[in-house]
Amino acid sequence: MNNSQLLKGVLQGCVLMVISKKDVYGYELVQRLQELGFTDIIGGTVYPLLQKLEKNGQLTSVRKASSEGPTRKYYSITQQGRDQIGEFIDQWQALETVVNQIISTKDGDDNGK
């Protein structure tokens, strides 16, 4: 996957959904996204997104001590973030419908060829 605007929007929705299931710290989130199929995702992409989502009120964070090193910043979703997930799902399903409709036509050409 490349780093297009579409991917950024999709990634944002996916990040919110992952965090809605379980509070996570940044590196753990990167690993989880990679396990889910975003194999090219790196911290340099995820950390700025986490900061943006927190600034916009969709996430909150708290620092917790770690037995494995320095404190970790754990992110959790807010109600605003949960609302955003609903909007993301609606937008994704609408986009999926349109793209599937285009794919189902021969080479995207619907003028009878």
C-alpha positions in Angstrom: 0.0 0.0 0.0 1.2 3.5 -0.7 0.9 6.6 1.4 -1.9 8.3 -0.5 -4.6 10.5 0.9 -7.0 7.5 0.7 -4.7 5.3 2.7 -4.4 8.1 5.3 -8.1 8.3 5.7 -8.5 4.5 5.9 -5.6 4.2 8.3 -7.2 6.8 10.6 -10.4 4.8 10.7 -8.5 1.6 11.3 -6.4 3.1 14.1 -9.6 4.3 15.9 -11.2 0.8 15.5 -8.1 -1.0 16.9 -7.9 1.4 19.9 -11.6 1.1 20.5 -11.1 -2.6 21.3 -8.1 -2.1 23.7 -6.0 0.8 25.0 -2.6 0.6 23.3 0.8 2.4 23.3 2.3 3.5 20.0 4.7 0.7 19.3 2.1 -1.9 20.2 -0.3 -0.2 17.8 2.2 -0.3 14.9 2.8 -4.0 15.6 -1.0 -4.7 15.6 -1.6 -2.8 12.4 1.2 -4.8 10.7 -0.4 -8.1 12.0 -3.7 -6.9 10.5 -2.2 -6.4 7.0 -0.7 -2.9 7.0 2.7 -4.5 6.5 4.5 -1.2 5.4 3.3 0.9 8.3 6.0 2.4 10.4 6.1 4.5 13.6 6.9 7.6 11.5 3.4 7.3 10.0 1.5 6.2 13.1 2.9 8.6 15.8 1.9 11.8 14.0 -1.6 10.3 13.4 -1.9 9.5 17.1 -1.0 13.1 18.0 -3.5 14.5 15.5 -6.3 12.2 16.8 -5.5 13.2 20.4 -5.4 16.9 19.5 -8.8 16.6 17.7 -10.3 15.0 20.8 -10.8 11.5 19.3 -8.2 9.9 21.6 -6.9 10.6 25.1 -3.7 9.4 26.5 -2.1 8.5 29.9 1.4 7.6 30.8 1.9 4.3 32.6 5.0 2.7 34.1 6.4 -0.2 32.2 8.3 -3.1 33.7 10.3 -3.3 30.4 11.7 0.2 30.3 10.5 3.8 30.3 6.9 4.9 30.8 4.6 4.3 27.9 1.9 6.6 26.6 -1.3 4.5 26.3 -4.1 5.8 24.0 -7.8 5.3 24.5 -10.8 6.3 22.4 -13.2 9.0 23.3 -16.9 9.3 22.5 -15.9 11.6 19.7 -13.6 8.9 18.4 -16.4 6.3 18.6 -18.6 8.7 16.6 -15.9 9.0 14.0 -15.7 5.2 13.6 -19.4 5.2 12.7 -18.8 7.9 10.1 -15.8 6.0 8.8 -17.7 2.7 8.4 -20.6 4.5 6.6 -18.1 6.2 4.2 -16.1 3.0 3.6 -19.3 1.0 2.8 -20.5 3.7 0.4 -17.0 3.8 -1.3 -16.9 0.0 -1.4 -20.3 -0.1 -3.1 -19.2 2.3 -5.8 -15.9 0.6 -6.4 -17.5 -2.8 -6.6 -20.1 -1.5 -9.1 -17.3 -0.1 -11.3 -15.3 -3.3 -11.0 -18.3 -5.4 -12.0 -18.7 -3.6 -15.3 -16.4 -4.9 -18.0 -13.1 -2.9 -17.6 -15.1 -0.1 -16.0 -16.9 0.6 -19.3 -20.6 0.6 -19.1 -21.5 1.8 -22.7 -22.3 -1.6 -24.0 -18.9 -2.8 -25.3 
